[in-house]
């Protein structure tokens, strides 16, 4: 199963790589648009490419800790395409009801390593 990871282009590459490593260790294949595609300057082309990659994926993972904006568009696409959606967030993050409403699972974490158990449980259920 392939997870489309939403991540801001300016995010710390180390953090993204750690998350990718955790995802792979739970049995999923990972795809991170921000890292695998690189920056696409044309906004329309960006969204076309994102939709193409979401269609190829089974699951979308979004971290809502730091108020995603553009990444919520990708989550909306995944929801419309009937993809599974994993929402991760640091403990104490306030989540909008609309985000909760599209999530198949919500994983709260204190450190990135805490995400692994929730992903393993989710993988075993699907």
C-alpha positions in Angstrom: 0.0 0.0 0.0 1.3 3.4 -0.9 1.0 6.5 1.4 1.1 9.9 -0.2 2.8 12.1 2.4 1.8 15.8 2.5 4.6 18.0 3.6 5.4 21.7 3.1 8.2 22.4 0.7 10.1 24.3 3.4 9.8 21.5 6.0 13.0 20.1 7.6 14.2 17.3 5.3 15.5 15.4 8.3 12.0 15.3 9.8 10.5 14.1 6.5 13.1 11.4 6.0 12.5 10.2 9.6 8.8 10.0 8.9 9.4 8.2 5.6 11.6 5.7 7.4 8.9 5.0 10.0 6.3 4.6 7.2 8.5 2.1 5.4 9.2 0.1 8.6 5.4 -0.5 9.0 5.0 -2.1 5.6 3.8 0.9 3.6 5.4 2.2 0.4 6.0 6.0 0.8 5.7 8.8 -1.6 6.4 12.4 -0.6 5.4 14.9 -3.2 7.6 17.7 -1.8 10.7 15.6 -1.8 10.1 13.3 -4.8 8.8 15.9 -7.2 10.8 18.9 -6.1 9.4 22.4 -6.4 6.9 23.1 -9.2 6.6 26.8 -9.9 3.3 26.8 -11.8 0.4 26.4 -9.3 -1.9 24.7 -11.8 0.8 22.2 -12.8 1.5 21.6 -9.1 -2.1 20.7 -8.3 -2.4 18.5 -11.5 0.7 16.6 -10.5 -0.5 16.2 -6.9 -3.8 14.8 -8.0 -2.1 12.3 -10.3 0.1 11.1 -7.4 -2.8 10.9 -5.0 -4.7 8.8 -7.5 -1.8 6.3 -7.5 -1.8 6.1 -3.7 -4.0 4.2 -1.3 -3.6 6.5 1.7 -2.9 10.1 2.3 -1.0 11.2 5.5 -1.2 14.7 6.7 0.4 16.3 9.8 -1.9 19.1 10.9 0.3 20.3 13.7 1.4 23.5 12.0 -1.8 24.7 10.3 -1.6 23.3 6.8 -3.2 25.3 4.1 -2.2 24.0 0.7 -1.8 20.5 2.1 -5.5 20.5 3.1 -6.3 20.8 -0.6 -4.5 17.5 -1.1 -6.4 16.0 1.8 -9.7 17.2 0.1 -8.6 15.6 -3.1 -7.9 12.3 -1.4 -11.2 12.4 0.4 -13.0 13.0 -2.9 -11.1 10.1 -4.4 -12.2 7.9 -1.5 -8.7 7.3 -0.3 -7.9 6.5 3.3 -6.7 9.5 5.3 -4.3 9.4 8.2 -4.1 12.6 10.3 -1.1 13.0 12.6 -0.6 15.8 15.0 1.4 16.6 18.1 -0.5 16.1 21.3 -2.4 19.2 22.3 -3.0 20.4 18.7 -6.5 21.7 18.1 -8.1 20.1 15.1 -10.9 21.5 13.0 -14.0 19.2 12.9 -13.8 19.1 9.2 -10.4 17.5 9.3 -11.5 15.1 12.0 -14.5 14.3 9.7 -12.3 13.1 6.8 -9.8 11.1 8.9 -9.9 7.3 8.9 -7.4 7.4 11.9 -5.9 10.2 14.0 -2.5 9.6 15.5 -1.3 12.0 18.2 2.4 12.1 19.0 4.9 13.7 21.2 7.9 12.7 19.1 8.0 11.3 15.6 8.8 7.8 16.8 5.4 7.7 18.5 3.7 7.6 15.1 5.0 4.0 14.4 2.5 2.2 16.6 -0.5 3.9 15.2 0.6 3.2 11.6 1.3 -0.4 12.4 -2.2 -0.8 13.8 -3.8 0.9 10.8 -1.7 -1.2 8.4 -2.9 -4.4 10.1 -6.6 -3.3 10.0 -6.6 -2.6 6.3 
